[in-house]
Amino acid sequence: MTPLLCAVALTPALAEKADRSKPLTIEADQPSSVDLLKQVVVFNGNVVVAQGTMAIRAERVEVRERPDGHRSATAVGSAGRPAVFRQKRDGVDETIEGSAEHIEYDSRGDVVRFTGNAQVRRLRGATVADEISGSVISYDNGNETFSVQGAAAAAGAASDATVAGSGRVRVTLTPRPEAASLPASEPKR
C-alpha cells in the first residue's frame, strides 16, 4: 500500500522567534562526546536539549552545526519511551508538542520530522486543541503546515487508526473558541 499523505494547514504556527537567539543547552546522564573540529555532539542517557522554549528529550541525541551556523538534531527514544519535542508558538498561548521513536530537527528549514508511532498535538494553554497521528509527521514551521503519512498496512491489520501499521492516519482539529460561538449560517433556499 502506498503511504498516505495529507497536508494540514493550521492557524499560524510560528515558533517563538526569540528561541533562535538563545543558547543551546544539552544535558545527559551518561558519557557523551563533543567534536569541535567536526561540530558534532553526541549525548546518551536521558538527554535534554533546550533552546529558549524549544525542548527535545530522548535517550540519545546527536547535534550537528553546519558552517552557516544552522543546526540539526537527531533524537532517538528507547523501548517504551519515545523521543519528545515541545516548543511554544510566538505571540499566542499555544504549544506544539510531539513524540515518536525518532525525531529530526533542522533549524535551517525550521522543520521537525517525527518517525515511528508519531503523534503531534497543538495545545491552547494546557488544553489539547489538535492532534495528528501516523507513521511519519513533518511539521514545517515556516510554511505553517503539517504532513502525515501512514505506514504500509500490516497483513491482517484492522482498519482502526489506533492499530500500529494499519496504514491509516488520523487528524482531529478543534474549532477555535471564537469560531465555535459564531451562529451557523442559514441554508440556501
Residue pairs with C-beta under 8 A, 6 or more apart in sequence:
1 152
1 153
1 167
3 135
3 136
3 149
3 150
3 151
3 152
3 167
4 134
4 148
4 149
4 150
4 167
4 168
4 169
5 147
5 148
5 149
6 147
6 148
6 169
6 171
7 145
7 146
7 147
8 132
8 145
8 146
8 147
8 148
8 171
8 173
9 144
9 145
10 122
10 130
10 144
10 145
10 146
10 173
11 144
11 176
12 89
12 144
13 89
13 94
13 96
13 122
13 139
13 141
13 144
14 89
14 90
14 91
14 141
14 144
15 53
15 54
15 87
15 88
15 89
15 90
15 96
15 110
15 141
16 52
16 53
16 54
16 87
16 88
16 89
16 90
17 90
18 52
19 51
19 52
19 53
19 54
19 87
20 51
20 52
20 107
21 52
22 51
22 52
23 51
24 49
24 50
24 51
24 63
24 71
25 48
25 49
25 50
25 51
26 32
26 41
26 43
26 47
26 48
26 49
26 50
26 61
26 63
27 43
27 47
27 48
28 43
28 44
28 45
28 46
28 47
28 48
28 61
29 44
29 45
29 46
30 43
30 44
30 45
31 44
32 41
32 42
32 43
32 44
33 40
33 41
33 42
34 40
34 41
35 41
39 64
39 65
39 66
40 62
40 63
40 64
40 65
41 62
41 63
42 60
42 61
42 62
43 49
43 60
43 61
43 62
43 63
44 59
44 60
45 59
45 60
46 57
46 59
47 56
47 57
47 58
47 59
47 60
47 61
47 75
48 55
48 56
48 57
49 55
49 56
49 57
49 61
49 63
49 73
49 75
50 56
53 86
53 87
53 88
53 95
54 85
54 86
54 87
55 84
55 85
55 86
55 87
56 73
56 75
56 83
56 84
56 85
56 86
56 103
56 105
57 75
57 83
57 84
58 75
58 76
58 77
58 83
58 84
58 103
59 76
59 77
59 78
59 81
59 83
60 75
60 76
61 73
61 74
61 75
61 76
62 73
62 74
63 71
63 72
63 73
64 71
64 72
64 73
65 71
66 72
66 108
68 108
70 106
70 107
70 108
71 105
71 107
72 104
72 105
72 106
72 107
72 108
73 103
73 104
73 105
74 102
74 103
74 104
74 105
75 83
75 85
75 102
75 103
75 104
75 105
76 83
76 101
76 102
77 83
77 84
77 99
77 100
77 101
77 102
82 99
82 100
82 101
82 116
82 117
83 99
83 100
83 101
83 102
83 103
84 97
84 98
84 99
84 103
85 96
85 97
85 98
85 99
85 103
85 105
85 112
85 114
86 95
86 96
86 97
86 98
87 95
87 96
87 97
88 94
88 95
89 95
89 96
93 124
93 125
94 122
94 123
94 124
94 125
94 129
95 122
95 123
96 120
96 121
96 122
96 123
96 139
97 120
97 121
97 123
98 112
98 114
98 118
98 119
98 120
98 121
98 137
98 139
99 114
99 117
99 118
99 119
100 114
100 115
100 116
100 117
100 118
100 119
100 137
101 115
101 116
101 117
102 114
102 115
102 116
103 112
103 113
103 114
103 115
104 112
104 113
104 115
105 111
105 112
105 113
106 112
106 113
109 140
109 142
110 140
110 141
110 142
111 138
111 139
111 140
111 141
111 142
112 138
112 139
112 141
113 136
113 137
113 138
113 139
114 120
114 136
114 137
114 138
114 139
115 135
115 136
116 135
116 136
117 135
117 164
118 132
118 133
118 134
118 135
118 136
118 137
118 148
119 131
119 132
119 133
119 137
120 131
120 132
120 133
120 137
120 139
120 146
121 128
121 129
121 130
121 131
121 132
122 128
122 129
122 130
123 129
124 177
128 174
129 174
130 171
130 172
130 173
130 174
131 170
131 171
131 172
132 146
132 148
132 169
132 170
132 171
132 172
133 148
133 161
133 169
133 170
134 148
134 149
134 150
134 151
134 168
134 169
134 170
135 149
135 150
135 151
135 169
136 148
136 149
137 146
137 147
137 148
137 149
138 146
138 147
138 148
139 145
139 146
140 146
140 147
148 169
148 171
149 169
150 166
150 167
150 168
150 169
151 164
151 165
151 166
151 167
152 165
152 167
153 165
153 166
153 167
154 163
154 164
154 165
154 166
154 167
157 163
157 165
157 166
157 167
158 166
159 166
159 168
160 166
160 168
161 168
161 169
161 170
